[in-house]
């Protein structure tokens, strides 16, 4: 392995000034690059030009989070805690070349954590070095404002704040504009930009597909476990009472909204949570996400796909279990034992029907997975999203489901985030997803399909069976597992019955 960083370089000239990164093992890295600046609740603005050479050697600060970080779950999704600051509009770049003549495809990552948590470097599997090297692409990961800083709905408190509810998404647009203006200096092609994200990051991809100011800034999109329908977008709450109570809790009057711009972050969060839990809901995490207005056209399933969104090829999918688990899986119940349990819970007729539908959809999977399979959340919404997009006559939509079971705790179905190391070519960053003789092969299949999609808009690879786009009459799903295959309408019956019976484990 080699490392190079000297006073002479590597240096790239951007439209605002020169940046110095470093070269490691054949990949250039530029970290903590400021792409915009913003006042609290305001839209992002261009950064000021600067003289000399500015170091881009360290990751920048990430957006403050509302709740304390926890080491829980690190074995399944290894992650880091980083320095937090409101001045967090920065990005990171990995590239195999600094020649503008290379015109390499650009892949831009939006992190998960809903619209309220997470960062561009939270999970170790977000690292772009392996993707850049193996895919010969430029990789960019983006930090932006979250929670009350990026999505506080202050509409009704003056024209100044009418767009505050989508400020965090405008940060992403500002990052894409910076990429358009500067990525050639990092070997990238501004006319070959693919955006992708998982969980909340997938929701951010959907948001950008529905925002006219993002038109032309990207050309393909991958949505990973990012469809949750109205759980992630388009809440119709009138938030003015909550904001008024927040103001009151801070000792401010209703006409003193501007004071929210300077109150310490933790005090703002505390007052907002108190008001939200009293007036809206005291369960779970307060809603933060894009709000339908003059900038955001709304959830495409409800509001329709924008004309621009229809032109963008899309890969979209989810994992087998996501956030669900099964106590029967943990107890290692046999199929015979599970048959009795299912019939007792749902009755003889419906129990048999559920078992038959599950076995048709997932041959080879144990019956205890009936309680672990995700049906009512991501998978259900993916199917609906894909169907509506096909009806709209949109560009190619390629659907997948990641169903691999890992030998963790006696067998753990694919969970939320378990597919990320495969798409990033980062199995080394997540030990728990490594299965000898299985994971490397599946990683190569998924990664090559994604890189082909990045280059052509189609996930065509010799490593997988032919993967057709979905149509109104044919929902073709690439099932990623020990053996990958394309199946058609294969889980319709199971998903509907599972959803209707509200099965959960």
C-alpha positions in Angstrom: 0.0 0.0 0.0 1.2 3.5 -0.8 0.4 6.9 0.7 1.2 10.3 -0.8 0.4 13.8 0.4 2.8 16.6 0.1 2.8 20.4 -0.2 2.7 19.9 -4.0 -0.4 17.7 -4.0 -2.5 16.0 -4.8 -4.3 19.3 -5.5 -7.5 20.0 -7.4 -8.7 23.5 -8.4 -12.5 24.0 -7.8 -14.6 27.0 -8.7 -14.0 28.4 -5.2 -10.4 27.5 -4.6 -7.8 24.8 -4.5 -8.2 21.6 -2.4 -5.5 19.2 -1.3 -6.3 15.6 -0.6 -4.2 12.5 -0.5 -3.5 9.3 -2.5 -3.7 6.0 -0.8 -3.4 2.6 -2.5 -4.1 4.1 -5.9 -7.3 6.0 -4.9 -7.4 9.8 -4.3 -9.4 10.9 -1.3 -10.7 14.4 -0.5 -12.5 14.6 2.8 -14.7 17.2 4.5 -15.1 19.3 1.4 -17.5 22.3 2.0 -20.1 22.4 -0.8 -22.4 25.1 0.6 -23.2 27.1 3.7 -26.5 28.0 5.4 -28.1 29.9 8.2 -30.4 27.9 10.5 -33.7 27.1 8.7 -32.5 28.9 5.6 -31.7 27.5 2.1 -28.1 26.7 1.4 -25.9 29.3 -0.3 -22.7 29.1 -2.2 -19.5 29.1 -0.1 -17.1 32.0 -0.4 -14.1 31.8 -2.7 -10.8 31.4 -0.9 -7.1 32.0 -1.5 -4.3 29.5 -1.4 -4.8 25.7 -0.9 -7.3 24.3 1.6 -6.7 20.9 3.1 -9.4 18.2 2.5 -7.7 15.6 4.6 -10.2 15.0 7.4 -13.9 14.1 7.5 -16.0 17.2 8.3 -18.4 17.6 11.1 -21.7 15.8 10.9 -25.2 17.1 11.7 -26.1 17.1 15.4 -28.5 14.3 16.3 -31.5 14.5 18.6 -30.8 11.4 20.6 -27.7 9.9 22.1 -25.7 7.4 20.0 -25.6 3.8 21.2 -23.2 0.9 20.5 -26.2 -1.4 20.3 -26.4 -3.3 17.0 -22.8 -2.5 16.0 -22.1 -6.2 15.2 -24.8 -6.1 12.5 -24.0 -2.6 11.1 -20.6 -1.4 12.4 -20.6 2.3 12.8 -18.6 5.3 14.2 -19.6 8.3 16.2 -18.2 11.6 14.9 -17.9 15.3 15.8 -21.2 17.1 15.4 -21.8 20.7 14.4 -24.5 22.7 12.6 -21.9 23.7 10.0 -22.1 20.3 8.4 -22.6 20.9 4.6 -19.6 18.8 3.4 -18.9 15.9 1.2 -16.2 13.2 0.7 -14.7 12.0 -2.6 -12.9 8.9 -3.7 -11.5 8.7 -7.2 -9.0 6.7 -9.2 -8.0 9.7 -11.3 -7.7 13.4 -11.2 -7.7 13.8 -15.0 -10.7 15.7 -16.5 -10.3 13.5 -19.6 -11.3 10.4 -17.8 -15.0 11.3 -17.6 -15.7 8.5 -15.0 -19.2 7.8 -13.8 -20.1 9.5 -10.6 -21.9 7.7 -7.8 -23.4 9.9 -5.0 -24.5 8.4 -1.6 -27.2 9.7 0.7 -27.0 8.1 4.1 -29.7 6.5 6.1 -31.1 7.4 9.5 -34.5 8.7 8.4 -34.4 12.4 8.0 -33.4 12.9 11.6 -30.1 11.0 12.2 -27.1 9.4 10.6 -24.2 10.8 8.6 -22.1 10.2 5.5 -19.5 8.3 7.6 -21.7 6.7 10.2 -21.4 3.2 8.9 -17.9 1.8 8.0 -19.6 0.2 5.0 -20.2 3.7 3.5 -16.5 4.0 2.7 -16.0 4.6 -1.0 -12.5 3.3 -1.6 -13.4 -0.2 -2.7 -16.3 0.9 -4.9 -14.1 3.5 -6.6 -11.3 1.0 -7.2 -13.4 -2.0 -8.2 -15.9 0.0 -10.2 -13.6 2.6 -11.7 -16.0 5.3 -10.6 -15.9 8.5 -8.6 -17.7 8.1 -5.3 -19.2 11.0 -3.3 -20.9 10.8 0.1 -22.8 13.7 1.5 -23.6 15.2 4.9 -26.5 17.6 5.2 -28.9 19.1 7.8 -31.3 16.8 9.6 -34.1 16.9 12.1 -35.1 20.3 13.4 -32.2 21.9 11.5 -33.2 20.6 8.1 -36.9 19.8 8.2 -38.6 22.0 10.9 -41.9 23.1 9.5 -42.1 26.8 10.1 -44.7 27.6 7.4 -47.1 30.2 8.6 -44.5 32.2 10.5 -43.4 34.5 7.7 -42.2 34.2 4.1 -38.6 33.8 5.3 -39.5 30.4 6.7 -41.8 29.0 4.0 -39.2 26.6 2.7 -37.6 25.6 6.0 -39.5 22.2 5.9 -37.4 21.1 3.0 -34.1 22.8 3.7 -32.2 19.5 4.3 -33.2 18.3 0.9 -32.1 21.6 -0.7 -28.7 20.8 0.9 -28.6 17.7 -1.3 -29.4 19.7 -4.3 -26.6 22.1 -3.4 -24.2 19.2 -3.2 -25.3 17.9 -6.6 -24.8 21.4 -8.1 -21.3 21.5 -6.6 -20.6 18.1 -8.2 -21.9 19.4 -11.6 -19.5 22.4 -11.4 -16.4 20.7 -10.0 -16.4 16.9 -10.5 -14.4 17.0 -13.7 -11.4 18.0 -11.7 -11.7 14.7 -9.8 -11.9 12.7 -13.0 -15.7 12.6 -13.0 -18.4 13.1 -15.7 -21.2 15.5 -14.6 -23.4 13.9 -17.3 -23.2 10.5 -15.7 -24.3 10.9 -12.1 -26.1 8.2 -10.2 -27.7 9.0 -6.8 -28.4 6.2 -4.3 -29.3 5.8 -0.7 -30.6 3.3 1.8 -33.5 3.7 4.3 -33.8 7.5 4.9 -31.2 7.9 2.1 -33.6 6.0 -0.3 -36.3 8.4 0.8 -34.0 11.3 -0.1 -33.6 9.8 -3.5 -37.3 9.7 -4.0 -37.6 13.3 -2.7 -35.1 14.5 -5.3 -36.9 12.7 -8.1 -39.9 14.9 -7.1 -38.1 18.2 -6.9 -37.9 20.3 -10.0 -34.7 22.1 -8.8 -32.9 18.8 -9.0 -33.8 18.2 -12.6 -30.7 17.5 -14.7 -28.4 17.1 -11.8 -28.5 13.2 -11.8 -29.3 10.6 -14.4 -30.0 7.3 -12.6 -31.2 6.3 -9.2 -31.0 3.4 -6.7 -33.4 3.2 -3.8 -32.5 0.7 -1.1 -35.2 0.0 1.6 -36.4 3.6 1.1 -40.1 3.2 0.5 -42.4 3.7 3.5 -45.2 5.6 1.9 -46.9 8.1 4.3 -44.6 7.0 7.1 -41.8 9.0 5.5 -43.5 11.7 3.5 -46.5 13.9 3.1 -47.8 14.3 6.7 -50.6 16.8 6.7 -50.2 18.0 10.2 -50.7 21.7 11.0 -47.5 22.2 12.9 -48.2 25.8 14.0 -49.5 24.7 17.4 -46.3 22.7 18.0 -44.1 25.6 17.0 -46.1 28.0 19.2 -45.7 25.6 22.2 -42.0 25.2 21.4 -41.7 29.0 21.5 -43.6 29.1 24.8 -41.4 26.4 26.3 -38.4 28.5 25.5 -39.9 31.6 27.0 -40.5 33.3 23.6 -43.7 34.9 22.2 -45.4 33.7 19.1 -44.0 36.7 17.2 -40.4 35.8 18.2 -39.7 32.9 15.8 -36.4 34.4 14.7 -35.1 33.6 18.2 -35.2 29.9 17.3 -32.3 30.7 14.9 -29.9 31.3 17.8 -31.2 29.2 20.7 -28.7 26.4 21.6 -29.5 23.3 19.6 -30.1 21.0 22.6 -32.6 23.5 24.1 -34.4 23.7 20.8 -34.6 19.9 20.5 -35.9 19.6 24.1 -38.6 22.2 23.7 -39.7 20.8 20.4 -39.9 17.2 21.6 -42.0 18.3 24.6 -44.4 20.2 22.4 -44.6 17.4 19.7 -45.2 14.7 22.2 -48.0 16.6 24.0 -49.8 17.8 20.8 -49.1 15.1 18.1 -47.8 11.8 19.6 -45.8 10.6 22.5 -44.8 7.4 20.8 -41.7 6.9 18.6 -39.7 9.6 16.9 -41.3 12.8 15.7 -41.9 13.0 11.9 -39.2 14.7 9.9 -39.2 14.4 6.1 -40.0 16.3 2.9 -43.3 18.3 2.9 -45.3 18.8 -0.2 -45.1 22.4 -1.3 -44.0 24.6 -4.2 -40.7 22.8 -4.2 -41.6 19.1 -3.6 -44.3 17.5 -5.7 -45.1 15.0 -3.0 -44.9 11.2 -2.7 -45.2 9.9 -6.3 -47.5 7.1 -5.4 -50.0 9.7 -4.1 -49.2 12.7 -6.2 -47.9 11.1 -9.4 -44.4 11.0 -10.8 -43.0 14.2 -12.2 -42.1 14.3 -15.8 -38.4 14.4 -14.9 -38.7 11.4 -12.6 -40.2 9.4 -15.4 -37.0 9.8 -17.5 -34.7 8.4 -14.8 -33.9 4.7 -14.8 -34.4 3.3 -11.3 -33.2 0.2 -9.3 -35.3 -0.3 -6.2 -35.6 -3.0 -3.6 -35.5 -4.0 0.1 -34.4 -6.8 2.4 -36.2 -9.9 3.5 -36.7 -9.0 7.1 -35.8 -5.3 7.5 -36.7 -4.5 11.1 -38.8 -7.6 11.8 -37.7 -10.6 13.9 -39.2 -13.9 15.0 -39.1 -15.3 18.5 -39.7 -18.7 17.0 -36.6 -18.2 14.9 -34.6 -17.6 18.1 -36.2 -20.6 19.7 -35.3 -22.6 16.6 -38.8 -24.0 16.1 -39.1 -26.8 13.5 -41.5 -26.5 10.6 -43.7 -29.1 12.2 -43.9 -27.1 15.4 -44.6 -23.9 13.4 -47.4 -25.5 11.5 -49.3 -26.1 14.7 -48.5 -22.6 16.0 -49.7 -20.9 12.8 -52.9 -22.9 12.6 -53.7 -22.2 16.2 -53.2 -18.5 15.8 -55.0 -18.0 12.5 -57.3 -21.0 12.3 -57.0 -24.1 10.2 -58.1 -22.7 6.9 -56.2 -19.4 7.0 -53.2 -21.0 8.6 -52.9 -23.5 5.8 -53.4 -20.7 3.3 -50.6 -18.6 4.8 -48.2 -21.6 4.9 -48.9 -22.5 1.3 -48.4 -18.8 0.2 -45.2 -18.6 2.1 -43.7 -21.8 0.7 -44.6 -20.7 -2.8 -42.9 -17.3 -2.3 -39.9 -18.6 -0.3 -39.1 -22.2 -1.0 -36.4 -23.5 1.3 -37.0 -20.9 4.0 -38.2 -22.1 7.4 -41.8 -21.5 8.5 -40.7 -19.4 11.5 -39.7 -16.8 9.0 -43.4 -16.1 8.4 -43.1 -13.9 11.5 -39.8 -12.3 10.4 -40.6 -11.6 6.8 -41.2 -7.9 6.0 -44.6 -7.5 4.2 -46.4 -4.6 5.6 -43.6 -2.1 5.3 -40.8 -1.8 2.7 -41.7 -4.8 0.5 -45.4 -3.9 0.3 -44.5 -0.3 -0.6 -41.8 -1.3 -3.1 -44.3 -3.3 -5.0 -46.9 -0.5 -5.0 -44.2 2.1 -6.0 -43.0 0.0 -8.9 -46.6 -0.7 -10.1 -47.5 3.0 -10.1 -44.3 3.9 -11.9 -44.9 1.3 -14.6 -48.5 2.7 -15.0 -47.0 6.1 -15.5 -44.9 4.9 -18.4 -41.6 5.7 -16.7 -38.1 4.6 -17.8 -36.8 1.2 -16.8 -37.5 0.1 -13.2 -35.5 -2.8 -11.9 -36.7 -4.4 -8.7 -34.8 -6.6 -6.3 -35.2 -8.4 -3.0 -32.2 -9.3 -0.8 -33.1 -12.6 1.0 -29.8 -14.1 2.1 -29.7 -15.6 5.6 -26.6 -15.2 7.7 -25.1 -17.7 10.1 -25.4 -15.3 13.1 -27.1 -16.5 16.3 -28.0 -19.8 14.5 -29.5 -18.0 11.5 -30.5 -14.4 11.0 -32.6 -13.3 7.9 -31.4 -10.3 5.9 -31.9 -7.3 8.1 -32.2 -3.6 7.4 -28.7 -2.4 6.2 -27.4 -5.9 5.6 -27.2 -5.4 1.8 -25.1 -2.2 2.0 -21.7 -3.9 2.2 -22.6 -5.8 -1.0 -23.4 -2.7 -3.0 -20.3 -0.9 -1.8 -18.0 -3.9 -2.2 -17.2 -3.6 1.5 -17.6 -7.0 3.0 -14.4 -6.4 4.9 -16.1 -3.5 6.7 -18.9 -5.8 8.2 -17.6 -9.2 9.3 -21.1 -10.5 10.2 -22.2 -10.6 6.6 -19.3 -12.9 5.5 -20.3 -16.5 4.6 -17.4 -18.5 3.1 -18.0 -19.4 -0.5 -21.3 -17.4 -0.6 -20.8 -13.7 0.3 -17.9 -13.0 -2.1 -19.9 -14.4 -5.1 -23.1 -12.6 -4.2 -21.1 -9.3 -3.6 -19.6 -9.6 -7.1 -23.0 -10.3 -8.7 -24.7 -7.3 -6.9 -21.8 -5.0 -7.4 -21.4 -5.7 -11.1 -25.1 -5.3 -11.7 -25.0 -1.9 -9.9 -21.9 -0.7 -11.8 -23.5 -1.7 -15.1 -26.6 0.2 -14.1 -24.5 3.2 -13.3 -23.0 3.1 -16.8 -25.9 2.1 -18.9 -29.1 2.5 -16.9 -29.6 -1.3 -17.0 -28.3 -3.8 -14.5 -27.1 -6.2 -17.2 -24.3 -8.5 -16.1 -23.1 -11.9 -17.2 -22.9 -12.8 -13.5 -26.7 -12.9 -13.1 -29.7 -14.2 -15.1 -31.3 -11.7 -17.5 -33.0 -9.0 -15.4 -35.9 -7.4 -17.2 -37.5 -4.1 -16.2 -40.9 -4.2 -14.6 -44.1 -3.5 -16.6 -47.7 -3.1 -15.6 -48.3 -6.8 -16.3 -45.0 -8.2 -15.2 -43.4 -7.5 -11.8 -40.0 -9.0 -12.3 -37.9 -9.3 -9.1 -34.3 -10.2 -8.9 -34.0 -12.3 -5.8 -30.5 -12.0 -4.3 -29.6 -15.1 -2.3 -27.2 -18.1 -2.4 -28.6 -18.7 -5.9 -30.0 -15.6 -7.6 -33.0 -15.7 -9.9 -35.6 -13.5 -11.4 -39.2 -14.3 -10.3 -42.4 -12.9 -11.5 -45.4 -11.9 -9.3 -44.0 -14.6 -7.0 -44.9 -13.2 -3.6 -48.2 -11.4 -4.4 -50.4 -13.9 -2.6 -48.1 -14.1 0.5 -47.7 -10.3 0.8 -51.4 -9.7 0.6 -52.4 -12.4 3.1 -49.5 -11.5 5.4 -50.5 -7.8 5.2 -54.2 -8.5 5.8 -53.6 -10.8 8.8 -51.1 -8.3 10.2 -48.5 -11.0 10.9 -45.5 -9.7 12.9 -43.0 -11.3 15.1 
